[in-house]
Structures are given as C-alpha cells and as structure tokens.
Amino acid sequence: LPEELVLLERTLADGSTEQIIFSSAGDVNVYDLQALCDKVGWPRRPLTKIAASLRNSYLVATLHSVTMPSKAEGEERKQLIGMARATSDHAFNATIWDVLVDPSYQGQGLGKALMEKVIRTLLQRDISNITLFADNKVVDFYKNLGFEADPQGIKGMFWYPRFLEHHHHHH
C-alpha cells in the first residue's frame, strides 16, 4: 500500500507553513520531473521515455514540498523536490535508479530520508537484494546508508540486510 508521510514541517519567514512529504504512491508529473532533472543538471531525456520508465518501475517514491499560506485565502503550493525509483523482479531483487533531490533542498538529510524509506519499503515487500549504480561523487553517501561498493570495481553498489544488523551494534 502506498504510504505518505510528513518528514518535516516548518514555518517560513512569511508565516506560511511548509511540509516535506514522502510518498510511495508514484504520482509524478513528467513535466515536474523534467524541471527537477534540469535543476540537478541532468541531460534532457524524451518525455515519453521518462513516462515509460515511471510506468514500468516497481516503486516510484517522491518528495514534495507543500506550502500552506498563512492567510486562508491563499493557494496551497505543491512542488516536486525529490524522487527515487526502483525496478524489480518482484521477488528477490531490486535496483534503484534516478535518485535526485532539488539542489535548493540538498544538505538537509532529505536524500538520506528518501533512500531509507525506499529501502524500508522494498524490505517490507520482502525484497532484500538491493543494488544501485553510483557515481564516484556519491559513493560515500550510499556507503553511509549501508551500501557496499562492488568488489569488482563496477559502478554498482549492493545493499545487504545483514549490514543493517551490524550497523546497530556499533551505535
């Protein structure tokens, strides 16, 4: 079942309230996603292919910023600020792709929260062999989440459930 939860709620300078909402419902507008990819500096991809990739994903998780104005008459604003998706054989394996967070929202732990929720969702569905491809720049980010770099030195990284266990003993 898709879940939706508020990761963060804060009052902005103008008195409006902002909530950051995680959802695994996968309701992504391709134009919003393209705008987010542009912000992150990813090369443009055809919208039809973006739509197909979302449709054929096993899990599409999003982060939205929802701003409620302080005055009752204002409009609520909803903006896509993060996404991650996973493909799967629906039994044992899942691969995470396209993890992105709006640069103006980076550095607040949202990428980490998004990934932890994605991993938890996959584990809840009894999929424990989780892999992803990581750029050199972000390898440490995933290592901190419990992924291990592929010993063969391919860009792939693997997440093993047992890693979580010895994680807990240390802290």
Secondary structure by P-SEA (a helix, b strand, c coil): cbbbbbcccccccccbbbbbcccccccccaaaaaaaaaaaccccccaaaaaaaaaacccccbbbbbbbbccccbbbbbbbccbbbbbcccccccccccccccccccccaaaaaaaaaaaaaaaaacccbbbbbbccccaaaaaaaccccccccccbbbbbaaaaaaaaaac
